[in-house]
Amino acid sequence: MATEYEMIYKLHDTKCIADFKIREKERKRYGFAVLTEEAIKQLRPYAPFIEVGSGNGYWAYEMQKRGVEIVATDLVRVPNNIYRFDPAWTTIQWMTAKQAINKYPKHTLLIVWPCYDKPWAYQALKEYKGDTLVFCGESWGCTGDNNFHQLLEDEWVEPVQINIPCWFGLYDCIYVYTRRQVK
């Protein structure tokens, strides 16, 4: 069974996918990246998750529906989020990324589409002591600031890449990183 966003995405033909208004309407409800059933199956072995910057909690909602343990957290309450995510799909714990990581130190860190011009994803990754990170987004200059991507290059190995559908002009992917072993 497909996720709700996956079904919405498939309803639009190629011409509509390029329509910015359609993409923006769906983004406000579901978020930036299209989570699929197949992606959830591939992510399941990395549970439990602590998602920081979860927005309206859509990813957590879909994963919880399928029995995947995940805690959604965000600093800014829906609908005050600058991206106007609304409504919340699931229970979201309102706390900083640092508080979330310290509260759930044994969980895999999940970061989906972090702001490209804000340092919170970098700060979360610096604080995180676990060995597995799941990051969904684009590369340098699109999602996560430069410090975030530099830290990924310096301290993490990218062993798994999970392809997901993308709206026109976006190049999202899910990356499962493991911490580089210190010699």
C-alpha positions as CSV (number, residue, x, y, z in Angstrom):
1,M,0.0,0.0,0.0
2,A,1.5,3.4,-1.0
3,T,1.9,6.3,1.3
4,E,-0.6,9.1,1.0
5,Y,1.9,11.5,-0.5
6,E,3.1,8.8,-2.9
7,M,-0.5,8.4,-4.2
8,I,-1.0,12.1,-4.5
9,Y,2.3,12.4,-6.5
10,K,1.2,9.6,-8.8
11,L,-2.1,11.3,-9.5
12,H,-0.5,14.2,-11.3
13,D,0.7,13.6,-14.8
14,T,4.2,14.9,-16.0
15,K,2.8,18.2,-17.0
16,C,1.2,18.9,-13.6
17,I,4.3,17.7,-11.7
18,A,6.1,20.7,-13.2
19,D,3.3,23.1,-11.9
20,F,4.8,25.0,-9.0
21,K,1.3,25.7,-7.5
22,I,0.5,22.0,-7.3
23,R,3.9,21.3,-5.7
24,E,3.5,24.1,-3.2
25,K,0.0,22.9,-2.2
26,E,1.2,19.4,-1.6
27,R,4.4,20.5,0.1
28,K,2.4,22.4,2.7
29,R,0.4,19.3,3.6
30,Y,3.0,16.6,3.3
31,G,6.5,18.3,3.3
32,F,9.2,18.6,0.7
33,A,10.2,15.0,0.0
34,V,7.9,12.2,-1.2
35,L,8.2,9.3,1.2
36,T,7.3,5.9,-0.4
37,E,6.3,2.5,0.9
38,E,9.4,1.0,-0.6
39,A,11.6,3.6,1.2
40,I,9.9,2.8,4.5
41,K,10.6,-0.9,4.0
42,Q,14.3,-0.1,3.4
43,L,14.5,2.2,6.4
44,R,12.7,-0.2,8.9
45,P,15.9,-2.0,9.9
46,Y,17.4,1.3,11.2
47,A,14.6,1.9,13.7
48,P,14.0,3.3,16.2
49,F,14.3,6.9,14.9
50,I,14.5,10.3,16.4
51,E,13.4,12.8,13.7
52,V,14.6,16.4,14.3
53,G,13.0,19.2,12.4
54,S,10.0,17.1,11.6
55,G,7.7,20.0,10.5
56,N,4.2,18.6,10.6
57,G,5.3,15.0,11.4
58,Y,4.2,13.4,8.1
59,W,7.1,11.1,7.8
60,A,6.7,9.9,11.4
61,Y,3.0,9.4,10.8
62,E,3.5,7.2,7.8
63,M,6.3,5.2,9.5
64,Q,4.2,4.8,12.7
65,K,1.3,3.5,10.7
66,R,3.6,0.7,9.4
67,G,4.9,-0.2,12.9
68,V,8.2,1.6,12.7
69,E,9.2,3.2,15.9
70,I,9.9,6.9,15.4
71,V,9.7,10.0,17.6
72,A,8.9,13.3,15.8
73,T,10.4,16.5,17.2
74,D,10.6,20.1,16.1
75,L,11.5,23.5,17.6
76,V,8.7,25.5,16.0
77,R,5.0,24.5,16.5
78,V,2.7,23.9,13.6
79,P,1.4,26.2,12.0
80,N,4.0,28.8,13.1
81,N,6.7,27.0,11.1
82,I,7.9,29.3,8.3
83,Y,7.0,26.7,5.7
84,R,3.4,26.8,6.9
85,F,3.1,23.1,7.4
86,D,-0.4,22.3,8.7
87,P,-1.9,20.3,10.3
88,A,0.3,18.1,12.4
89,W,-0.1,14.4,11.3
90,T,1.1,12.9,14.6
91,T,2.3,13.9,18.1
92,I,5.3,16.1,17.9
93,Q,7.5,16.8,20.8
94,W,8.4,20.5,20.8
95,M,12.1,20.7,21.7
96,T,15.5,21.6,20.2
97,A,17.4,19.1,18.2
98,K,20.0,18.9,20.9
99,Q,17.3,18.2,23.5
100,A,15.8,15.5,21.3
101,I,19.2,13.8,20.6
102,N,20.1,13.8,24.3
103,K,16.6,12.4,25.3
104,Y,16.8,9.6,22.7
105,P,20.6,8.8,22.4
106,K,20.1,5.2,21.1
107,H,17.8,6.2,18.3
108,T,18.9,6.6,14.7
109,L,18.9,10.3,13.7
110,L,16.6,11.2,10.9
111,I,16.8,14.6,9.2
112,V,14.5,15.4,6.3
113,W,15.0,18.5,4.1
114,P,16.9,20.7,6.6
115,C,17.0,24.4,5.8
116,Y,19.9,25.3,3.5
117,D,20.5,28.6,5.3
118,K,20.2,27.6,8.9
119,P,22.8,25.8,11.1
120,W,20.4,23.5,13.0
121,A,21.1,20.3,11.0
122,Y,24.8,20.8,11.4
123,Q,24.4,21.4,15.1
124,A,22.2,18.3,15.5
125,L,24.7,16.2,13.7
126,K,27.6,17.5,15.8
127,E,25.6,16.7,19.0
128,Y,24.6,13.2,17.8
129,K,26.8,10.4,19.1
130,G,25.1,7.4,17.3
131,D,26.5,5.5,14.4
132,T,23.7,5.8,11.9
133,L,22.2,8.9,10.2
134,V,19.3,9.0,7.7
135,F,19.3,12.2,5.7
136,C,16.7,13.0,3.0
137,G,17.4,16.0,0.8
138,E,19.6,17.3,-1.9
139,S,23.3,18.0,-1.9
140,W,25.4,21.1,-1.1
141,G,23.6,24.5,-1.3
142,C,20.1,23.0,-1.3
143,T,19.4,21.3,2.0
144,G,21.5,21.7,5.1
145,D,24.2,24.3,5.3
146,N,27.8,23.9,4.0
147,N,29.0,22.9,7.5
148,F,26.4,20.1,7.6
149,H,27.7,18.7,4.2
150,Q,31.3,19.1,5.2
151,L,30.7,17.2,8.4
152,L,29.0,14.4,6.4
153,E,32.1,14.2,4.1
154,D,34.6,14.3,7.0
155,E,33.0,11.9,9.5
156,W,30.4,9.8,7.7
157,V,30.4,7.0,5.1
158,E,27.5,6.8,2.7
159,P,26.7,3.1,2.3
160,V,23.1,3.2,1.2
161,Q,21.1,5.4,-1.2
162,I,17.3,5.1,-1.5
163,N,15.8,6.8,-4.5
164,I,12.4,8.4,-4.1
165,P,10.1,10.3,-6.6
166,C,10.9,14.0,-6.9
167,W,8.9,17.0,-8.0
168,F,10.1,18.8,-11.1
169,G,13.4,20.7,-10.3
170,L,14.1,18.8,-7.1
171,Y,16.7,16.0,-6.7
172,D,15.8,14.4,-3.4
173,C,17.3,11.2,-2.2
174,I,17.5,9.3,1.1
175,Y,21.0,8.6,2.3
176,V,21.8,6.2,5.1
177,Y,25.2,7.1,6.5
178,T,27.3,5.3,9.0
179,R,29.9,7.0,11.2
180,R,33.5,6.7,9.8
181,Q,35.6,4.5,12.1
182,V,38.4,6.3,13.8
183,K,41.7,4.5,13.2
